[in-house]
Amino acid sequence: MTHDESSGTPPTTTERRMLEALVCPRTQSVLRYDPSNQELISDQAQLAFPIRDGIPIMLISAARTI
């Protein structure tokens, strides 16, 4: 991703499409983007997957429980 991660700037259209293509590895459900915490949220699994240096970390072991 090319947007400034620290500013919480929304992703570009291309970046948003890439994020929308990702699904929760536990439930296969749609994720939502939380720009304030730089995370992808799985409401169904109650997990938040971090985005580090513009790369979504889609490992259940790296996710935090919400």
Secondary structure as UniProt FT lines:
FT   HELIX           5..7
FT   HELIX           13..21
FT   TURN            25..27
FT   STRAND          32..34
FT   TURN            35..38
FT   STRAND          39..42
FT   TURN            43..46
FT   STRAND          47..52
FT   TURN            53..54
FT   STRAND          55..56
FT   HELIX           60..62
FT   STRAND          64..65
//
